[in-house]
């Protein structure tokens, strides 16, 4: 796990990834979320995938497994800067106990908000002061 809490001098921008998840299809427990590359490709910018209160058994970004641990505390964060491409796919499989919830109706495209019992997901973009203008 890579931790960015020591980077107090960096400007921080958060992009929430809580909505428009594709729920599991028959025979699988995987939730899928697609998103574009966050803006800003200047040197020194770092992008962290962050989960608050994660209840996840496995997590991949663009088919690369990320080292998440159940019970890792109330916050988990991983630097994913080098894994991001123009179109990205995040896939998570929740711990079995996290999926016992009533789901809201899907939107017109069959997508849902990720249930809070699985965790809250966001991208955090850290920009050095010299780049933040």
N, C-alpha and C positions, 0 to 999 in steps of 0.2 A: 504494500500500500504506500503510495506516495502522498505526502501531506503538504499542503500549501499554506497552512496557518502561519508559518514563520515569515511569510512574504508581505508584511504589513505595509511596506512602501509601494506596493503595486496597486494600481487601480483595478477594481473588480467589477465585472458585469455578469449578470446571471440570466440564463435563458432556461425557462422551465420547460421540461419535457413531460408534463403530467397528462396532457390530453392527446387525442388522436392515436391511441395505441390500437393495434389489431389484436383482438382477443384470441386466445387459443382456439385452434380448430380441432375437430374430432380426432382423438388419438394422441394429442400433444398437450403440454401444459405451458408452452412458450408464448409469451407476449412479445409483439414486434412493434418497433417504432422507427420510422424513417425520418431523416432530417437532412438538411443541407449543411454544407460547411459554414461554420460561423464566420462573420466578416472579420477582416484584419489578418493579414499574413505577414506583417512586419516582423523583423527579427526581434526576439525577446518575448513575444506574445506566447503564453502557454494556455492550453485549454484543459480543464479538469472535468471529468465526469464525476458527479457527486450524487450520493444517495443519502437521504436522511431516514433513519429508522428502517434500514434494509431488512427484508425478510426474503432473501433470494438465495436459491441453491446454486444457480449458475448464471453467468452474465457474459455475453460476447458483444464486441463491437466490430463490425465488418468481418465476421467469422474468426476474430482473434479472441480467445478466452481471456477474461480479466480476472485477477486474483481476488475475488470477493469472499469474505468469510462470514457465515451466519454468526450472529452474536458479536460482530466486530464493533459494537458500540452504537451510539445513536447517529454517528456520521461516518461515512466511508467516502474516500476520494482517491482518484487515480488520474495521473497525467496521461491524456490520450492525444496530445497534440500531433504526434507522429502517425497516429492511426487514422486521422481524419482525411476524407477524400471529398469530392464535390457532392456525392450522394452517399449517405451513411445509413447503416441499419444496426440498431441496438436490439438484441434479443435477450430476454431474461426469463428464467424459469423460477417461479416462486417456491418457497418452502411449502410443503403440502398444507400446513395449517393456515397459511396466509390466504389461500384461495377460497376458504369457506366464508363467503360474503354474498350479499344480494347485489347483483350488477344492475346498473342503470341501463335503460334502453340504448342501443347503439345509434350513432348518427346515420345519415343517409348513405354513408360509405361503409357502414358496418364497424366503425371504430368506436372505442370507448375511452374514458379517462382511466388511467391506471388506478386500481383500488388503493386507498391509503394503507390498507393492511399489508401491502407488498412493499411500500416505501414511496418516498417522493424523490423524483429524479430531476436533475438539472445539469446544464453545462455551466461552468464558471470560467470566464475568460479573464486572465490576469495580464495586465499591460504595464510594462515598466513606465515610470514617469516620463522618460525622454520620448516615448512613442505615443503616449496619450495626449493628443492635441485636438 
